Amino acid sequence: MSAPLYNQDILRLAASIPHHARLADPQARVERRSPTCGSRITADVRMEGGRLAELGLDVKACALGQASASLMARHAIGLTVAQLDQARDLLTAWLAGESDDLGFWPGLDVLAPARGYPARHPSIRLGFEAVAEAARQAAS
């Protein structure tokens, strides 16, 4: 493991994923898998009043995917479908180097070393993609 890519902050986040238990009765369930590394995240959601009310995750991913899912799960409750879609899109743009703005999601700066490793980007995006899609399905 490369020290700059897999640092203590990333490993700490990877080991402490909030909402790391499936929901018994989700309104929607979405699984996303990275074709590059095989990382997989399943998101169960329940929406109330147009906002994410409950989240359950099953995360089988590399440390970067786990850390990203951990950050996503810490701040997703209470957000609308549009806000979750926007976060997913802004994360994608940030990873691709199209933006340097991290103000859209707290804590993502810890993943900055991974921007230079495009093969890791799909795993980092998994949690954001799965939750945004599950919220969209649950809301419709």
Secondary structure as a PSIPRED ss2 file (coil, helix, strand):
# PSIPRED VFORMAT (PSIPRED V4.0)

   1 M C   1.000  0.000  0.000
   2 S C   1.000  0.000  0.000
   3 A C   1.000  0.000  0.000
   4 P C   1.000  0.000  0.000
   5 L C   1.000  0.000  0.000
   6 Y C   1.000  0.000  0.000
   7 N C   1.000  0.000  0.000
   8 Q H   0.000  1.000  0.000
   9 D H   0.000  1.000  0.000
  10 I H   0.000  1.000  0.000
  11 L H   0.000  1.000  0.000
  12 R H   0.000  1.000  0.000
  13 L H   0.000  1.000  0.000
  14 A H   0.000  1.000  0.000
  15 A C   1.000  0.000  0.000
  16 S C   1.000  0.000  0.000
  17 I C   1.000  0.000  0.000
  18 P C   1.000  0.000  0.000
  19 H C   1.000  0.000  0.000
  20 H C   1.000  0.000  0.000
  21 A C   1.000  0.000  0.000
  22 R C   1.000  0.000  0.000
  23 L C   1.000  0.000  0.000
  24 A C   1.000  0.000  0.000
  25 D C   1.000  0.000  0.000
  26 P C   1.000  0.000  0.000
  27 Q C   1.000  0.000  0.000
  28 A E   0.000  0.000  1.000
  29 R E   0.000  0.000  1.000
  30 V E   0.000  0.000  1.000
  31 E E   0.000  0.000  1.000
  32 R E   0.000  0.000  1.000
  33 R E   0.000  0.000  1.000
  34 S C   1.000  0.000  0.000
  35 P C   1.000  0.000  0.000
  36 T C   1.000  0.000  0.000
  37 C C   1.000  0.000  0.000
  38 G C   1.000  0.000  0.000
  39 S C   1.000  0.000  0.000
  40 R E   0.000  0.000  1.000
  41 I E   0.000  0.000  1.000
  42 T E   0.000  0.000  1.000
  43 A E   0.000  0.000  1.000
  44 D E   0.000  0.000  1.000
  45 V E   0.000  0.000  1.000
  46 R E   0.000  0.000  1.000
  47 M E   0.000  0.000  1.000
  48 E E   0.000  0.000  1.000
  49 G C   1.000  0.000  0.000
  50 G C   1.000  0.000  0.000
  51 R E   0.000  0.000  1.000
  52 L E   0.000  0.000  1.000
  53 A E   0.000  0.000  1.000
  54 E E   0.000  0.000  1.000
  55 L E   0.000  0.000  1.000
  56 G E   0.000  0.000  1.000
  57 L E   0.000  0.000  1.000
  58 D E   0.000  0.000  1.000
  59 V E   0.000  0.000  1.000
  60 K E   0.000  0.000  1.000
  61 A C   1.000  0.000  0.000
  62 C C   1.000  0.000  0.000
  63 A H   0.000  1.000  0.000
  64 L H   0.000  1.000  0.000
  65 G H   0.000  1.000  0.000
  66 Q H   0.000  1.000  0.000
  67 A H   0.000  1.000  0.000
  68 S H   0.000  1.000  0.000
  69 A H   0.000  1.000  0.000
  70 S H   0.000  1.000  0.000
  71 L H   0.000  1.000  0.000
  72 M H   0.000  1.000  0.000
  73 A H   0.000  1.000  0.000
  74 R H   0.000  1.000  0.000
  75 H H   0.000  1.000  0.000
  76 A C   1.000  0.000  0.000
  77 I C   1.000  0.000  0.000
  78 G C   1.000  0.000  0.000
  79 L C   1.000  0.000  0.000
  80 T E   0.000  0.000  1.000
  81 V H   0.000  1.000  0.000
  82 A H   0.000  1.000  0.000
  83 Q H   0.000  1.000  0.000
  84 L H   0.000  1.000  0.000
  85 D H   0.000  1.000  0.000
  86 Q H   0.000  1.000  0.000
  87 A H   0.000  1.000  0.000
  88 R H   0.000  1.000  0.000
  89 D H   0.000  1.000  0.000
  90 L H   0.000  1.000  0.000
  91 L H   0.000  1.000  0.000
  92 T H   0.000  1.000  0.000
  93 A H   0.000  1.000  0.000
  94 W H   0.000  1.000  0.000
  95 L H   0.000  1.000  0.000
  96 A C   1.000  0.000  0.000
  97 G C   1.000  0.000  0.000
  98 E C   1.000  0.000  0.000
  99 S C   1.000  0.000  0.000
 100 D C   1.000  0.000  0.000
 101 D C   1.000  0.000  0.000
 102 L C   1.000  0.000  0.000
 103 G C   1.000  0.000  0.000
 104 F C   1.000  0.000  0.000
 105 W C   1.000  0.000  0.000
 106 P C   1.000  0.000  0.000
 107 G C   1.000  0.000  0.000
 108 L H   0.000  1.000  0.000
 109 D H   0.000  1.000  0.000
 110 V H   0.000  1.000  0.000
 111 L H   0.000  1.000  0.000
 112 A H   0.000  1.000  0.000
 113 P H   0.000  1.000  0.000
 114 A H   0.000  1.000  0.000
 115 R H   0.000  1.000  0.000
 116 G H   0.000  1.000  0.000
 117 Y C   1.000  0.000  0.000
 118 P H   0.000  1.000  0.000
 119 A H   0.000  1.000  0.000
 120 R H   0.000  1.000  0.000
 121 H H   0.000  1.000  0.000
 122 P H   0.000  1.000  0.000
 123 S H   0.000  1.000  0.000
 124 I H   0.000  1.000  0.000
 125 R H   0.000  1.000  0.000
 126 L H   0.000  1.000  0.000
 127 G H   0.000  1.000  0.000
 128 F H   0.000  1.000  0.000
 129 E H   0.000  1.000  0.000
 130 A H   0.000  1.000  0.000
 131 V H   0.000  1.000  0.000
 132 A H   0.000  1.000  0.000
 133 E H   0.000  1.000  0.000
 134 A H   0.000  1.000  0.000
 135 A H   0.000  1.000  0.000
 136 R H   0.000  1.000  0.000
 137 Q H   0.000  1.000  0.000
 138 A H   0.000  1.000  0.000
 139 A H   0.000  1.000  0.000
 140 S C   1.000  0.000  0.000
